[in-house]
Amino acid sequence: MRAQAQRSRLRLLGALALAGAASALPAAAQGAATTASVTLHSGSLAFVNTTPATTLSFPATTLNGTNQTVSAALVFDVADATGSGAGWNVSATSTPFTSGSHSLPDTATTIQSAPSILCDILPIGCTLASTLIAYPYTLPAAAVPPSATPIFDAAVGTGLGDQSFTTIWTLAIPANTIASATPYSSTWTFSLGSGP
């Protein structure tokens, strides 16, 4: 009888020990979920960083009795913060190069090949524009500037963020051009619009 009572006490002590050990274990981690959100508003489409420049000078040239060309670079910095992916275009028109009563042909100014382009901020700062324009491009010119035509564009889904493209302009000087101490000059007008 005593042995049975002792076994009962041992079983009771063992059960209490197991209960104590279980209560000492850390509580199971509780799950939790957080939903984060942000609202992004559309920004603007604009030329930035004082581009395009207000003046462009081609190299001074000495007439030599042959047709000649001279070139000059003009940078455009476009910021597309619209977040639309609609693309954009830069268009241009002009007056002819004139000096007094003398002028160069209306078709004298061209872009011979596609402009180079790069993101203003690297490594991830923009979606580079993919242009649909075919080159060479001829800048329209007349005494009353004709309708502007695109010199460069960004296809739909491209051109997002800040990026710069560099155009190389070529000016054709015919062999029969009249020399002048007063520079030949032309007024160029550029516009930036949505869509390619």
C-alpha positions as a Markdown table, in Angstrom:
| # | Residue | x | y | z |
|---|---|---|---|---|
| 1 | Met | 0.0 | 0.0 | 0.0 |
| 2 | Arg | 2.8 | 2.3 | 0.9 |
| 3 | Ala | 4.6 | 1.5 | -2.4 |
| 4 | Gln | 1.4 | 2.3 | -4.3 |
| 5 | Ala | 1.0 | 5.7 | -2.5 |
| 6 | Gln | 4.7 | 6.5 | -3.2 |
| 7 | Arg | 4.2 | 5.8 | -6.9 |
| 8 | Ser | 1.1 | 8.0 | -7.0 |
| 9 | Arg | 3.2 | 10.8 | -5.4 |
| 10 | Leu | 5.9 | 10.4 | -8.0 |
| 11 | Arg | 3.5 | 10.5 | -10.8 |
| 12 | Leu | 1.9 | 13.6 | -9.4 |
| 13 | Leu | 5.4 | 15.3 | -9.0 |
| 14 | Gly | 6.3 | 14.3 | -12.6 |
| 15 | Ala | 3.1 | 15.8 | -13.9 |
| 16 | Leu | 3.7 | 19.0 | -12.0 |
| 17 | Ala | 7.3 | 19.2 | -13.3 |
| 18 | Leu | 6.1 | 18.8 | -16.9 |
| 19 | Ala | 3.4 | 21.5 | -16.4 |
| 20 | Gly | 6.1 | 23.8 | -15.0 |
| 21 | Ala | 8.4 | 23.2 | -17.9 |
| 22 | Ala | 5.6 | 23.9 | -20.4 |
| 23 | Ser | 4.8 | 27.2 | -18.7 |
| 24 | Ala | 8.4 | 28.2 | -19.0 |
| 25 | Leu | 8.5 | 27.9 | -22.8 |
| 26 | Pro | 8.2 | 31.2 | -24.8 |
| 27 | Ala | 4.7 | 32.0 | -26.2 |
| 28 | Ala | 4.3 | 31.2 | -29.9 |
| 29 | Ala | 4.9 | 34.4 | -32.2 |
| 30 | Gln | 1.7 | 36.2 | -33.2 |
| 31 | Gly | 1.2 | 37.0 | -37.0 |
| 32 | Ala | 0.6 | 40.6 | -38.1 |
| 33 | Ala | 0.1 | 42.3 | -41.5 |
| 34 | Thr | 0.7 | 45.9 | -42.6 |
| 35 | Thr | -0.6 | 47.4 | -45.8 |
| 36 | Ala | 1.6 | 50.2 | -47.1 |
| 37 | Ser | 0.5 | 52.6 | -49.8 |
| 38 | Val | 1.6 | 55.8 | -51.6 |
| 39 | Thr | -0.3 | 58.1 | -53.9 |
| 40 | Leu | 1.8 | 59.4 | -56.9 |
| 41 | His | 0.6 | 62.6 | -58.6 |
| 42 | Ser | 1.4 | 63.4 | -62.2 |
| 43 | Gly | 4.2 | 66.0 | -62.7 |
| 44 | Ser | 5.0 | 68.1 | -65.8 |
| 45 | Leu | 6.7 | 67.8 | -69.2 |
| 46 | Ala | 9.3 | 70.5 | -69.8 |
| 47 | Phe | 12.6 | 71.6 | -71.1 |
| 48 | Val | 15.0 | 71.9 | -68.1 |
| 49 | Asn | 18.5 | 73.1 | -67.3 |
| 50 | Thr | 18.2 | 76.1 | -69.5 |
| 51 | Thr | 18.0 | 74.1 | -72.7 |
| 52 | Pro | 17.8 | 74.5 | -75.6 |
| 53 | Ala | 20.4 | 77.3 | -75.6 |
| 54 | Thr | 19.2 | 80.7 | -76.8 |
| 55 | Thr | 22.2 | 81.0 | -79.2 |
| 56 | Leu | 24.1 | 78.6 | -81.5 |
| 57 | Ser | 27.2 | 79.6 | -83.4 |
| 58 | Phe | 28.5 | 77.7 | -86.4 |
| 59 | Pro | 32.2 | 78.0 | -87.1 |
| 60 | Ala | 33.3 | 81.0 | -89.2 |
| 61 | Thr | 34.1 | 79.8 | -92.7 |
| 62 | Thr | 36.1 | 81.1 | -95.6 |
| 63 | Leu | 34.5 | 80.6 | -99.0 |
| 64 | Asn | 36.6 | 78.6 | -101.4 |
| 65 | Gly | 34.5 | 78.2 | -104.5 |
| 66 | Thr | 33.2 | 74.8 | -103.5 |
| 67 | Asn | 30.1 | 73.6 | -101.6 |
| 68 | Gln | 30.9 | 73.4 | -97.9 |
| 69 | Thr | 29.3 | 72.3 | -94.7 |
| 70 | Val | 29.8 | 73.3 | -91.1 |
| 71 | Ser | 28.4 | 71.7 | -87.9 |
| 72 | Ala | 27.4 | 72.6 | -84.4 |
| 73 | Ala | 25.9 | 70.7 | -81.5 |
| 74 | Leu | 22.7 | 71.7 | -79.6 |
| 75 | Val | 21.6 | 69.9 | -76.4 |
| 76 | Phe | 18.0 | 69.4 | -75.3 |
| 77 | Asp | 17.2 | 68.4 | -71.7 |
| 78 | Val | 13.7 | 67.0 | -71.4 |
| 79 | Ala | 12.1 | 66.2 | -68.1 |
| 80 | Asp | 9.0 | 63.9 | -68.4 |
| 81 | Ala | 7.6 | 63.7 | -64.9 |
| 82 | Thr | 4.0 | 63.0 | -66.1 |
| 83 | Gly | 4.2 | 59.3 | -65.3 |
| 84 | Ser | 1.9 | 58.7 | -68.3 |
| 85 | Gly | 4.2 | 56.9 | -70.6 |
| 86 | Ala | 2.5 | 58.8 | -73.5 |
| 87 | Gly | 5.9 | 59.7 | -75.0 |
| 88 | Trp | 6.8 | 63.2 | -76.3 |
| 89 | Asn | 8.2 | 65.1 | -79.2 |
| 90 | Val | 10.4 | 68.1 | -79.9 |
| 91 | Ser | 9.4 | 70.0 | -83.0 |
| 92 | Ala | 11.1 | 72.9 | -84.8 |
| 93 | Thr | 10.7 | 75.6 | -87.5 |
| 94 | Ser | 12.8 | 78.5 | -88.6 |
| 95 | Thr | 13.5 | 81.5 | -90.8 |
| 96 | Pro | 16.2 | 81.2 | -93.5 |
| 97 | Phe | 19.8 | 82.2 | -92.8 |
| 98 | Thr | 20.0 | 85.8 | -94.1 |
| 99 | Ser | 22.6 | 88.6 | -94.1 |
| 100 | Gly | 21.0 | 91.8 | -95.5 |
| 101 | Ser | 19.5 | 90.9 | -98.8 |
| 102 | His | 21.6 | 87.7 | -99.1 |
| 103 | Ser | 20.3 | 84.3 | -97.9 |
| 104 | Leu | 21.2 | 80.6 | -97.8 |
| 105 | Pro | 18.7 | 78.0 | -99.2 |
| 106 | Asp | 15.6 | 77.2 | -97.1 |
| 107 | Thr | 16.9 | 73.6 | -97.0 |
| 108 | Ala | 20.4 | 74.5 | -95.7 |
| 109 | Thr | 20.0 | 73.2 | -92.2 |
| 110 | Thr | 19.8 | 69.5 | -91.4 |
| 111 | Ile | 20.4 | 66.8 | -88.8 |
| 112 | Gln | 22.2 | 64.0 | -90.6 |
| 113 | Ser | 21.9 | 61.2 | -88.0 |
| 114 | Ala | 20.0 | 60.3 | -84.9 |
| 115 | Pro | 20.9 | 62.3 | -81.8 |
| 116 | Ser | 22.8 | 60.7 | -78.9 |
| 117 | Ile | 20.8 | 60.4 | -75.7 |
| 118 | Leu | 21.6 | 59.7 | -72.0 |
| 119 | Cys | 19.8 | 59.8 | -68.6 |
| 120 | Asp | 20.6 | 62.8 | -66.4 |
| 121 | Ile | 20.7 | 60.6 | -63.3 |
| 122 | Leu | 22.5 | 57.2 | -63.3 |
| 123 | Pro | 22.4 | 54.3 | -62.9 |
| 124 | Ile | 18.5 | 54.3 | -62.8 |
| 125 | Gly | 17.1 | 57.6 | -63.6 |
| 126 | Cys | 15.0 | 57.4 | -66.8 |
| 127 | Thr | 13.6 | 55.3 | -69.5 |
| 128 | Leu | 15.6 | 56.4 | -72.6 |
| 129 | Ala | 13.5 | 57.8 | -75.4 |
| 130 | Ser | 13.2 | 55.5 | -78.5 |
| 131 | Thr | 12.8 | 57.8 | -81.5 |
| 132 | Leu | 10.6 | 57.1 | -84.5 |
| 133 | Ile | 12.1 | 59.9 | -86.5 |
| 134 | Ala | 13.9 | 59.0 | -89.8 |
| 135 | Tyr | 17.2 | 60.9 | -90.5 |
| 136 | Pro | 18.5 | 62.9 | -92.2 |
| 137 | Tyr | 16.1 | 65.7 | -91.0 |
| 138 | Thr | 15.7 | 69.0 | -92.8 |
| 139 | Leu | 14.7 | 72.0 | -90.7 |
| 140 | Pro | 11.8 | 73.8 | -92.4 |
| 141 | Ala | 12.5 | 77.4 | -93.2 |
| 142 | Ala | 10.7 | 80.4 | -94.8 |
| 143 | Ala | 10.3 | 84.1 | -94.3 |
| 144 | Val | 7.1 | 83.2 | -92.4 |
| 145 | Pro | 8.1 | 80.1 | -90.5 |
| 146 | Pro | 6.3 | 77.1 | -91.8 |
| 147 | Ser | 4.6 | 74.4 | -89.6 |
| 148 | Ala | 7.0 | 72.9 | -87.1 |
| 149 | Thr | 8.2 | 69.3 | -87.7 |
| 150 | Pro | 9.6 | 66.8 | -85.1 |
| 151 | Ile | 13.3 | 66.7 | -84.8 |
| 152 | Phe | 13.3 | 64.0 | -82.1 |
| 153 | Asp | 10.6 | 62.1 | -80.1 |
| 154 | Ala | 10.0 | 59.4 | -77.5 |
| 155 | Ala | 7.8 | 56.5 | -78.5 |
| 156 | Val | 5.0 | 55.5 | -76.2 |
| 157 | Gly | 6.4 | 53.8 | -73.0 |
| 158 | Thr | 9.8 | 55.6 | -73.4 |
| 159 | Gly | 11.2 | 59.0 | -72.5 |
| 160 | Leu | 10.2 | 58.9 | -68.8 |
| 161 | Gly | 12.4 | 60.8 | -66.4 |
| 162 | Asp | 15.1 | 63.4 | -67.1 |
| 163 | Gln | 17.2 | 62.9 | -70.1 |
| 164 | Ser | 19.4 | 64.9 | -72.5 |
| 165 | Phe | 19.7 | 64.4 | -76.3 |
| 166 | Thr | 22.4 | 66.1 | -78.4 |
| 167 | Thr | 21.6 | 67.1 | -82.0 |
| 168 | Ile | 24.4 | 67.8 | -84.5 |
| 169 | Trp | 23.2 | 70.4 | -86.9 |
| 170 | Thr | 24.8 | 70.7 | -90.4 |
| 171 | Leu | 24.6 | 74.0 | -92.3 |
| 172 | Ala | 25.2 | 73.8 | -96.1 |
| 173 | Ile | 27.0 | 76.7 | -97.7 |
| 174 | Pro | 26.8 | 76.7 | -101.5 |
| 175 | Ala | 29.8 | 77.6 | -103.6 |
| 176 | Asn | 27.9 | 80.7 | -104.9 |
| 177 | Thr | 27.2 | 82.1 | -101.4 |
| 178 | Ile | 27.8 | 85.9 | -101.1 |
| 179 | Ala | 30.4 | 86.7 | -98.4 |
| 180 | Ser | 29.3 | 89.2 | -95.7 |
| 181 | Ala | 30.9 | 90.9 | -92.8 |
| 182 | Thr | 27.6 | 90.7 | -91.0 |
| 183 | Pro | 26.9 | 87.1 | -89.9 |
| 184 | Tyr | 24.1 | 85.2 | -91.6 |
| 185 | Ser | 21.4 | 84.5 | -89.0 |
| 186 | Ser | 18.3 | 82.5 | -88.6 |
| 187 | Thr | 15.6 | 82.3 | -85.9 |
| 188 | Trp | 14.8 | 78.7 | -84.8 |
| 189 | Thr | 11.7 | 78.0 | -82.7 |
| 190 | Phe | 11.4 | 74.7 | -80.7 |
| 191 | Ser | 8.3 | 73.2 | -79.0 |
| 192 | Leu | 7.8 | 70.3 | -76.7 |
| 193 | Gly | 4.6 | 68.3 | -76.8 |
| 194 | Ser | 3.0 | 65.2 | -75.5 |
| 195 | Gly | 3.0 | 62.0 | -77.7 |
| 196 | Pro | 5.4 | 60.9 | -80.4 |
